[in-house]
Amino acid sequence: MRRQHRWAMTGGALLLAAALTTACSPEPAPTPTPTGFASEEEAFEAAEATYRAYVDAANQVDLSEPATFEPVYATLSGEALDAAKTSFTQMHADEWVVDGQSVVKQIVPERLGQDSVRLSICVDVGSVTLVDSTGASQVQDRPQEQALAAIVDNDDGSWSISSFSGRDGDPECKR
């Protein structure tokens, strides 16, 4: 199979403190997280599912068939979408070929924002090759596992990845 993958996503303590100081008050109804989910865990799970859908779609990309780009685009927004469209269009025009599969090794929820989640990710790209029309590799000198951060945005229940970046720190990825 072919795929392309460009690398280059609380106030809970205050709520707990407030609940502890109002022991005699009736229990209020649960307040949804800023993302509208019943819990942070549900928001993180939705963000992770979005990232995994992105990887699954990217693993199916055939650079000679632009229609295969659409499922990737469906998981992206903003800066990430613009970068993917530019990259895929150029690689298609230059007749590059991608082969292999990216494998998600670890996803750690890092931060929950008002309408977004930042994920720290380790992705094994060791079996992915990307060659130009002459057969020259375009992915030299890279670690087998990429350490990434992704911002996954929630727009009224519709999740999409708006940006990717390299990252340092935990979780450590194999190099």
Disulfide bonds with the S-S distance in Angstrom:
Cys122-Cys173 1.93
